[in-house]
Amino acid sequence: MTIMEKDAQYVAQTYKRFPVEIVSGKGSLVWDSQGKEYIDLGSGIAVTSFGIGDEAWKQAVIDQLGRVQHTSNLYYTSPCADLAEMLCSRTGMKKVFFCNSGAEANECAIKAARKYAQDRYGRERYTIITLKNSFHGRTLTTLAATGQDHYHELFQPLTPGFVHAEANNIAELTALTEKYPTAGILLECVQGEGGVIPLEKDYVQAAEKLCREKDILLLIDEVQTGNGRTGELYAYMHYGVQPDIVSTAKGLAGGLPLGAALLGEKAKDVLGYGDHGSTFGGNPVCCAGALSILSRIDEALLREIREKSAYLFDLFTGAPGIRQVTGLGLMIGLKTEKPAAEVANACREAGVLCLTAKDKLRLLPALNIPMPLLQRAGRIILEVCDPDKS
């Protein structure tokens, strides 16, 4: 059997894969089983922060593998403690809970918000308000948090206690906090799966003010936007707010499964012994990889990300066949005249791997993608989108 036939027979068919078997890569270039080369503008859905086979990351992982690959959280390991310290020192947060994925990080954020509210105001204060068009994960609880009905249809009943507000409507958000005893407000500063749509700065700041007035915890989902993706270490830093809890994953460990919930002053001691746990959370190999990634996301790299972002916005804005450019940093959505799936397929045929989000082409290149590769990929996308070159 071919690899695709074997996949069809033995792997649960939950993904609509592109017809490409990737067998190797280096940096922002990958090669398929036929030897064809592609410029990777997806980075594993914002996961391979420094591309494929980054030498420093690889060495950090190998060195830790040579020591111990897993201990469980019954014992201490230095990569776990060192990474928690680095995350707290870079964000002003106080403590970290480690898990395996973004959905689990959001689960932790929700549990912490509910326990904080219950400890102070009683069991009836449990509602979490999220936004319509949001995406927070695929567990039953994070599906309930996700503000898109089509994700809910097949899995009722979902976890109760979630309501969804229109983005950028502070009056509605305020009204919901008055209608429902609210434990937390959970926001993505850029709605990634919802179409790469940034929230308005005034709205996020007003939401923070509302949370402070009502002692509601402000939860920011940085699963896709975090770890340098938007040109700041975390997207909320563009907005001038300080969350109570931040969830992150994806690019944190550069290709290894690692999620984290960063707990601020109010939430730092909410979860005590036995309240939460994860067998693999804080795995020393994953944390060693994350230390390598996070230590290199410095101001010089963030400035470079912002410069590359500006280049792409300038390149695509007003170009033939491109109706709209949205996003932040190296998280960019292109509303194209041709269907986004058609554009993604044509780009793949031309040697560029892109993603889609709703009706947009989605670009999530490695943070350190070389400018010549980015320029080459940009020219290919322009040619594919141009209706006169169809």
DRENROBA-871320 format. One line per 5 residues: for each residue x, y, z of C-alpha. Coordinates in steps of 0.02 Angstrom, whole numbers. Last residue first. Example, Ala and Ser with C-alpha at 12.3 -4.5 7.8 and 13.67 -1.06 7.14 Angstrom:
BEGIN
684:-53:357  615:-225:390 .
***
This chain:
BEGIN
-275:1610:-713  -151:1752:-742  -278:1892:-764  -368:1838:-604  -210:1872:-502 .
-219:1761:-348  -96:1630:-410  27:1762:-469  18:1857:-305  42:1695:-207 .
196:1652:-311  270:1826:-284  243:1811:-97  330:1641:-91  483:1715:-175 .
482:1864:-57  467:1752:95  608:1642:32  719:1794:3  674:1862:177 .
732:1706:268  595:1629:377  641:1665:559  466:1666:634  417:1514:532 .
275:1556:413  92:1566:466  -6:1623:312  -193:1594:301  -294:1604:139 .
-465:1665:186  -645:1606:177  -643:1517:346  -460:1496:387  -347:1421:252 .
-169:1359:250  -21:1387:135  117:1275:66  209:1354:-80  281:1254:-226 .
173:1304:-375  58:1154:-354  41:1202:-170  -3:1380:-218  -138:1314:-335 .
-211:1208:-196  -210:1354:-74  -292:1467:-203  -431:1341:-236  -460:1321:-50 .
-471:1510:-31  -603:1527:-165  -546:1653:-299  -572:1837:-260  -455:1820:-112 .
-474:1870:70  -295:1852:134  -262:1813:317  -97:1844:405  -16:1780:563 .
164:1835:543  134:1996:636  -51:2036:652  -197:1987:544  -299:2048:397 .
-275:2081:211  -428:2110:103  -488:2095:-76  -342:2006:-158  -366:1963:-342 .
-254:2101:-406  -150:2176:-264  -231:2312:-158  -142:2259:0  -38:2104:-38 .
140:2171:-46  116:2308:83  41:2187:209  179:2062:171  318:2189:196 .
239:2254:356  234:2076:423  416:2049:379  461:2208:474  356:2155:625 .
440:1985:627  612:2068:617  568:2178:765  516:2023:862  681:1940:816 .
783:2087:880  674:2102:1035  708:1923:1086  624:1759:1041  787:1662:1060 .
763:1610:1242  585:1554:1203  637:1427:1072  782:1345:1165  682:1343:1327 .
537:1265:1232  645:1121:1170  706:1087:1346  525:1095:1406  472:965:1278 .
614:850:1332  580:880:1517  393:840:1507  305:986:1593  135:906:1569 .
149:721:1522  46:648:1663  -61:804:1685  -143:871:1842  -277:977:1923 .
-352:1006:2095  -246:872:2179  -134:994:2273  -192:1172:2247  -263:1272:2103 .
-310:1449:2155  -133:1496:2207  -77:1596:2055  -251:1652:2001  -261:1828:2069 .
-77:1867:2040  -68:1795:1865  -71:1615:1807  10:1560:1645  -76:1407:1573 .
45:1304:1470  41:1183:1325  177:1070:1257  179:945:1115  347:954:1023 .
367:1055:864  449:1217:920  408:1199:1105  304:1357:1123  245:1366:942 .
80:1275:973  41:1302:1160  -23:1452:1258  -155:1498:1385  -141:1663:1478 .
-227:1695:1646  -259:1858:1741  -223:1961:1586  -124:2123:1586  -179:2245:1452 .
-86:2365:1335  -158:2294:1175  -1:2244:1080  55:2147:1234  -104:2042:1220 .
-25:1961:1067  111:1873:1165  299:1887:1136  263:2033:1020  274:2024:831 .
114:1924:810  189:1748:813  317:1785:948  271:1647:1069  83:1671:1064 .
-49:1702:932  -98:1520:904  -126:1461:1083  -130:1638:1152  -305:1625:1229 .
-320:1772:1349  -420:1750:1510  -478:1904:1606  -541:1850:1777  -698:1937:1839 .
-680:2047:1992  -823:2158:1932  -729:2322:1908  -568:2235:1856  -657:2128:1728 .
-745:2278:1653  -580:2371:1638  -503:2221:1548  -651:2215:1429  -630:2401:1396 .
-447:2373:1353  -493:2232:1235  -627:2338:1153  -516:2491:1133  -384:2384:1047 .
-504:2314:918  -496:2126:899  -388:2053:762  -469:1941:630  -373:1792:560 .
-529:1707:491  -615:1622:639  -477:1492:653  -362:1635:704  -469:1757:801 .
-333:1882:847  -336:1947:1025  -419:1782:1071  -534:1814:1220  -599:1723:1374 .
-702:1821:1501  -710:1737:1671  -814:1693:1823  -977:1776:1772  -1143:1770:1865 .
-1250:1792:1708  -1364:1937:1662  -1249:2077:1723  -1095:2001:1642  -1197:1978:1484 .
-1245:2162:1482  -1063:2215:1494  -1015:2105:1345  -1162:2174:1246  -1110:2354:1281 .
-928:2313:1243  -967:2259:1065  -798:2226:984  -835:2041:957  -1015:1986:977 .
-1040:1888:1137  -1048:1702:1172  -1113:1614:1328  -1035:1466:1418  -1095:1378:1576 .
-1141:1205:1516  -1019:1074:1450  -1086:1013:1284  -1242:907:1261  -1225:888:1116 .
-1079:832:1009  -1132:833:828  -1192:1013:812  -1064:1104:919  -926:1141:792 .
-1057:1212:674  -1113:1333:809  -953:1435:815  -916:1526:979  -792:1402:1051 .
-812:1390:1240  -927:1240:1222  -797:1163:1108  -670:1200:1245  -777:1100:1367 .
-812:953:1253  -630:945:1200  -597:1019:1028  -511:1185:1062  -534:1372:1092 .
-603:1443:930  -693:1610:922  -822:1665:793  -938:1727:930  -839:1781:1081 .
-816:1702:1252  -905:1727:1417  -872:1599:1554  -1012:1571:1678  -969:1495:1848 .
-1037:1606:1985  -1172:1491:2057  -1046:1397:2163  -1008:1539:2282  -932:1712:2275 .
-753:1701:2333  -699:1519:2319  -823:1491:2177  -752:1635:2075  -572:1577:2091 .
-627:1397:2059  -717:1447:1900  -570:1548:1836  -446:1408:1875  -553:1278:1787 .
-572:1389:1633  -385:1424:1623  -345:1240:1647  -464:1190:1507  -385:1325:1398 .
-213:1248:1426  -288:1078:1387  -358:1142:1222  -190:1220:1182  -96:1058:1205 .
10:949:1317  2:1019:1494  104:1137:1603  33:1246:1742  131:1407:1765 .
150:1531:1908  167:1719:1934  135:1812:1771  242:1965:1735  263:1909:1555 .
447:1877:1519  494:1836:1700  346:1717:1716  384:1623:1556  569:1610:1599 .
534:1547:1775  412:1416:1709  541:1362:1581  675:1342:1714  560:1241:1827 .
511:1120:1689  687:1108:1616  758:1078:1793  660:921:1832  566:885:1994 .
476:722:2034  297:659:2050  258:763:1896  304:621:1780  487:572:1751 .
509:577:1563  648:583:1432  798:577:1548  980:628:1519  1022:588:1337 .
849:645:1284  890:811:1365  1044:834:1256  947:781:1102  810:910:1135 .
934:1052:1162  1032:997:1008  877:998:899  824:1170:959  997:1242:921 .
1003:1157:751  830:1202:687  772:1044:599  615:1117:522  566:1298:550 .
607:1412:694  430:1423:765  380:1249:706  204:1261:781  106:1398:692 .
-8:1275:599  133:1152:559  242:1295:499  107:1352:375  206:1457:252 .
323:1313:203  414:1345:40  399:1181:-54  522:1066:-142  471:913:-243 .
574:756:-211  431:637:-249  410:591:-65  390:775:-21  519:905:22 .
512:1047:149  590:1220:151  566:1347:291  712:1284:396  761:1113:332 .
640:980:279  607:797:255  474:667:211  317:768:179  184:660:96 .
73:778:-4  -108:753:-59  -172:889:60  -259:811:208  -443:829:250 .
-426:768:429  -539:662:539  -518:501:441  -462:392:585  -298:315:526 .
-287:131:473  -363:110:300  -352:287:231  -179:310:305  -120:148:225 .
-187:206:57  -100:374:76  64:291:127  52:180:-27  0:0:0 .
***
